[in-house]
Amino acid sequence: MKLTDKTMLITGASSGIGEAVALRASKDKCTVILSARDEEKLNKVKEEVEKNGSKAIVIPADVTKHEDIKNLFLEATRENRVLDVVFNNAGLGFIGNIWELTAEEIQTMVNVNALGMILVTKYASEVMVRQKHGHIIMTSSLAGLISLPQWAVYAATKWAITGFADSIHFELKPHNINVTTLHPGAVKTDFFAKDKANIDVKDMGDAVDAEEVADAVYQAIFTNTQKILIPKMAKNYALIYRFLPKVVQKLIEKQAKDIEYHTNVEEDEPEFSYIKCVKCDSN
């Protein structure tokens, strides 16, 4: 029982992988601090955590707001509470060709997946360096290890987190703090909903349940594991990509052509509709 009598803080805890990790942790009779924007959903997760005999604390926060993140850690550490594990998990994706993404979608992904995650880690490390103890686990993605067509901005944010985590690993190791990145392939969550990634998850290959990912995260807690890759397909792609990137790129390019996007999704009006094709046939 790794987390018995310990405290784990989870961002993005209202659904998906964050919720699954919270419920897996709660089996150990620990304290789980739940954070996300939607307080109503967090309270539902809290009920499930408490059914398992663990204590749950809800602290709503928007990771795109610096003051929210700072307040999250001020509240989480009240009464000299020790933060043994921080699962830095908030994230989202809008998938499509780069010219089709809106500026707002791009900015949102960067703010949540990169800047927000970095700031959460900054405050988690401030706490843990003083404690001389802790484990920070960050949700990256398989897209944080390989290149994916139509996932360019999302992949950029996840590659950023992979590089960030690899760097701070050296900074935090002398303070008895472990740093791990989670790199799942497709996971059966609302990440793929119409207002988010907008892809039918059945087209994403060997998709796994969030509970399977949660088990992998749990097994890595308090170990020196630097990267969690799940499922086996993700491990294989990452390994082959490292040595034979073009082979993986061709496989992914072929798979990308077969992906079906959800229909009836409102699109932006073309902003440059007046521009004429230079190489089009004039006849």
C-alpha positions as CSV (number, residue, x, y, z in Angstrom):
1,M,0.0,0.0,0.0
2,K,2.3,2.7,-1.3
3,L,0.2,5.7,-0.4
4,T,-1.2,4.7,3.0
5,D,-1.2,7.7,5.3
6,K,0.4,9.9,2.5
7,T,-1.0,12.7,0.5
8,M,-1.3,12.9,-3.3
9,L,-2.4,16.1,-5.2
10,I,-3.9,15.6,-8.6
11,T,-4.7,18.2,-11.2
12,G,-7.2,17.4,-14.0
13,A,-8.9,15.2,-11.4
14,S,-12.5,15.7,-12.5
15,S,-12.4,13.1,-15.2
16,G,-10.4,10.7,-17.4
17,I,-6.9,9.7,-16.2
18,G,-6.9,12.1,-13.3
19,E,-10.1,10.6,-11.9
20,A,-8.9,7.1,-12.4
21,V,-5.6,7.8,-10.6
22,A,-7.5,9.4,-7.7
23,L,-9.7,6.3,-7.3
24,R,-6.7,4.0,-7.6
25,A,-4.8,6.0,-4.9
26,S,-7.9,6.0,-2.6
27,K,-7.7,2.3,-2.2
28,D,-4.6,2.9,0.1
29,K,-6.4,4.9,2.8
30,C,-4.6,8.1,2.0
31,T,-5.4,11.8,1.5
32,V,-6.2,12.8,-2.1
33,I,-6.3,16.5,-3.1
34,L,-8.5,16.9,-6.1
35,S,-8.1,19.9,-8.4
36,A,-9.7,21.0,-11.7
37,R,-11.9,23.8,-12.9
38,D,-15.3,22.0,-12.5
39,E,-16.1,21.9,-8.7
40,E,-19.3,19.9,-9.3
41,K,-17.4,17.1,-11.0
42,L,-14.7,17.2,-8.4
43,N,-17.2,16.7,-5.7
44,K,-18.5,13.6,-7.4
45,V,-15.0,12.2,-7.6
46,K,-14.6,13.1,-3.9
47,E,-17.6,11.0,-3.0
48,E,-16.1,8.0,-4.7
49,V,-12.7,8.5,-3.1
50,E,-14.3,8.7,0.4
51,K,-16.3,5.5,-0.3
52,N,-12.9,3.8,-0.6
53,G,-12.0,5.0,2.9
54,S,-9.6,7.8,1.9
55,K,-9.9,11.5,2.7
56,A,-10.6,13.8,-0.2
57,I,-10.0,17.5,-0.4
58,V,-11.4,19.6,-3.3
59,I,-9.5,22.7,-4.4
60,P,-10.8,24.1,-7.7
61,A,-8.2,25.7,-9.8
62,D,-7.6,26.8,-13.4
63,V,-4.0,26.0,-14.4
64,T,-4.1,28.8,-17.0
65,K,-4.3,31.3,-14.0
66,H,-1.1,31.8,-12.0
67,E,-2.9,32.9,-8.9
68,D,-5.1,29.8,-9.0
69,I,-2.0,27.6,-9.1
70,K,-0.3,29.4,-6.2
71,N,-3.5,29.3,-4.1
72,L,-3.8,25.5,-4.8
73,F,-0.5,24.8,-3.2
74,L,-1.1,27.3,-0.3
75,E,-4.3,25.5,0.5
76,A,-2.8,22.0,-0.1
77,T,0.0,22.6,2.4
78,R,-2.1,24.1,5.2
79,E,-1.5,22.7,8.7
80,N,2.0,21.5,7.6
81,R,0.5,18.9,5.3
82,V,3.2,17.0,3.4
83,L,2.8,16.5,-0.4
84,D,4.2,13.1,-1.1
85,V,3.1,12.9,-4.7
86,V,1.9,15.5,-7.2
87,F,0.3,14.1,-10.3
88,N,0.5,17.1,-12.8
89,N,-2.2,15.9,-15.2
90,A,-4.3,18.8,-16.6
91,G,-4.3,18.9,-20.3
92,L,-6.3,19.0,-23.6
93,G,-6.0,18.9,-27.3
94,F,-7.5,20.3,-30.4
95,I,-6.4,18.2,-33.4
96,G,-6.2,19.3,-37.0
97,N,-4.0,20.7,-39.7
98,I,-2.1,23.7,-38.5
99,W,-3.8,26.1,-40.9
100,E,-7.2,24.9,-39.6
101,L,-6.6,25.4,-35.9
102,T,-7.8,28.7,-34.5
103,A,-5.3,31.0,-32.7
104,E,-7.4,30.6,-29.5
105,E,-7.1,26.8,-29.7
106,I,-3.4,27.0,-30.1
107,Q,-3.0,29.5,-27.2
108,T,-5.2,27.3,-25.0
109,M,-3.1,24.2,-25.6
110,V,0.1,26.1,-24.9
111,N,-1.3,27.7,-21.7
112,V,-2.7,24.5,-20.3
113,N,-0.3,21.7,-21.5
114,A,2.9,23.6,-21.3
115,L,2.8,26.8,-19.2
116,G,0.3,25.5,-16.7
117,M,2.1,22.3,-16.2
118,I,5.4,24.0,-15.7
119,L,4.0,26.4,-13.1
120,V,2.3,23.5,-11.2
121,T,5.7,21.8,-11.2
122,K,7.4,25.0,-10.0
123,Y,5.2,25.2,-6.9
124,A,5.3,21.5,-6.3
125,S,9.1,21.6,-6.4
126,E,9.2,24.6,-4.0
127,V,7.2,22.5,-1.5
128,M,9.2,19.3,-2.0
129,V,12.6,20.9,-1.9
130,R,11.8,22.1,1.6
131,Q,10.4,18.7,2.5
132,K,13.4,17.0,1.0
133,H,11.0,14.4,-0.3
134,G,8.4,13.9,-3.0
135,H,7.5,12.6,-6.5
136,I,6.3,14.7,-9.4
137,I,4.5,12.8,-12.2
138,M,3.6,14.7,-15.3
139,T,1.3,13.6,-18.1
140,S,3.0,14.0,-21.4
141,S,1.9,11.7,-24.2
142,L,3.1,9.3,-26.9
143,A,3.0,12.5,-28.9
144,G,5.7,13.8,-26.6
145,L,8.1,11.3,-28.0
146,I,7.2,10.9,-31.7
147,S,5.9,13.2,-34.4
148,L,2.2,13.0,-35.4
149,P,0.5,14.7,-38.4
150,Q,-2.4,16.9,-37.4
151,W,-1.2,16.9,-33.8
152,A,1.6,19.5,-34.3
153,V,0.7,22.0,-31.6
154,Y,-0.4,19.3,-29.1
155,A,2.8,17.4,-29.8
156,A,4.9,20.6,-29.4
157,T,3.4,21.1,-25.9
158,K,4.1,17.5,-25.0
159,W,7.6,17.5,-26.3
160,A,8.2,20.6,-24.2
161,I,7.0,18.8,-21.1
162,T,9.2,15.8,-21.9
163,G,12.3,18.0,-22.2
164,F,11.3,20.0,-19.2
165,A,11.0,16.9,-17.0
166,D,14.2,15.4,-18.3
167,S,16.0,18.6,-17.3
168,I,14.5,19.1,-13.8
169,H,15.2,15.5,-13.0
170,F,18.8,16.5,-12.5
171,E,17.9,19.6,-10.5
172,L,15.6,17.7,-8.1
173,K,17.4,14.4,-7.6
174,P,19.8,15.8,-4.9
175,H,16.7,16.8,-2.9
176,N,15.2,13.3,-2.9
177,I,12.5,14.1,-5.4
178,N,11.6,11.8,-8.3
179,V,10.4,13.1,-11.6
180,T,8.4,10.9,-14.0
181,T,6.6,11.5,-17.3
182,L,3.6,9.6,-18.4
183,H,3.4,8.8,-22.1
184,P,0.1,7.1,-22.9
185,G,-1.1,6.3,-26.4
186,A,-4.9,6.6,-27.0
187,V,-6.9,6.4,-23.8
188,K,-10.7,6.0,-23.7
189,T,-11.7,9.3,-22.2
190,D,-13.6,12.4,-23.2
191,F,-10.3,13.8,-24.6
192,F,-11.6,12.8,-28.0
193,A,-15.0,14.6,-27.6
194,K,-16.3,16.9,-30.4
195,D,-15.4,20.0,-28.6
196,K,-11.9,18.7,-27.9
197,A,-9.7,16.5,-30.0
198,N,-12.7,15.8,-32.2
199,I,-11.6,12.2,-33.2
200,D,-13.4,8.9,-33.1
201,V,-11.2,7.0,-30.6
202,K,-11.9,3.7,-32.3
203,D,-9.7,5.0,-35.1
204,M,-6.7,5.6,-32.8
205,G,-5.6,2.0,-32.7
206,D,-5.0,0.1,-29.4
207,A,-6.9,2.5,-27.1
208,V,-6.7,1.6,-23.4
209,D,-9.0,2.3,-20.4
210,A,-8.1,5.1,-18.0
211,E,-8.0,2.5,-15.2
212,E,-5.1,0.7,-16.9
213,V,-3.2,3.9,-17.1
214,A,-3.9,4.6,-13.5
215,D,-2.4,1.2,-12.5
216,A,0.7,2.0,-14.4
217,V,1.0,5.4,-12.7
218,Y,0.5,3.8,-9.3
219,Q,3.2,1.2,-9.9
220,A,5.7,3.9,-10.7
221,I,5.1,6.0,-7.5
222,F,8.2,6.2,-5.3
223,T,10.4,4.5,-7.9
224,N,13.1,5.9,-10.1
225,T,11.0,5.3,-13.2
226,Q,11.5,8.3,-15.5
227,K,9.0,7.4,-18.3
228,I,5.8,5.4,-18.2
229,L,4.8,4.2,-21.7
230,I,1.4,2.5,-22.1
231,P,0.1,0.4,-23.9
232,K,2.7,-1.9,-25.5
233,M,2.1,-0.2,-28.8
234,A,3.3,3.1,-27.4
235,K,6.5,1.4,-26.1
236,N,7.1,-0.2,-29.5
237,Y,6.5,3.1,-31.4
238,A,8.8,5.1,-29.1
239,L,11.6,2.5,-29.3
240,I,11.5,2.2,-33.1
241,Y,11.2,5.9,-33.6
242,R,14.3,6.5,-31.6
243,F,16.4,4.5,-34.0
244,L,14.3,4.4,-37.2
245,P,12.1,7.5,-37.2
246,K,11.1,7.3,-40.9
247,V,9.7,3.8,-40.5
248,V,7.4,5.0,-37.7
249,Q,6.5,8.2,-39.6
250,K,5.3,6.2,-42.6
251,L,3.2,4.0,-40.4
252,I,1.6,6.9,-38.6
253,E,1.1,8.8,-41.8
254,K,-0.8,5.9,-43.2
255,Q,-2.9,5.5,-40.1
256,A,-3.7,9.3,-40.0
257,K,-5.3,9.1,-43.4
258,D,-7.9,6.6,-42.0
259,I,-8.9,8.7,-39.0
260,E,-12.5,9.9,-39.1
261,Y,-13.2,13.2,-37.5
262,H,-16.6,13.9,-35.9
263,T,-19.0,15.6,-38.2
264,N,-21.3,18.7,-37.7
265,V,-18.6,20.6,-35.9
266,E,-18.8,24.4,-36.5
267,E,-15.7,25.7,-38.2
268,D,-14.3,29.2,-38.4
269,E,-15.0,31.4,-41.4
270,P,-11.9,31.5,-43.7
271,E,-9.9,34.6,-42.7
272,F,-8.0,34.8,-46.0
273,S,-10.7,33.9,-48.4
274,Y,-9.7,36.6,-50.8
275,I,-6.3,34.9,-51.6
276,K,-6.2,33.1,-54.9
277,C,-4.3,29.9,-55.7
278,V,-1.1,30.8,-57.4
279,K,-0.5,27.3,-58.9
280,C,-4.1,26.5,-59.8
281,D,-5.1,25.9,-63.4
282,S,-6.3,29.3,-64.8
283,N,-8.5,27.6,-67.4
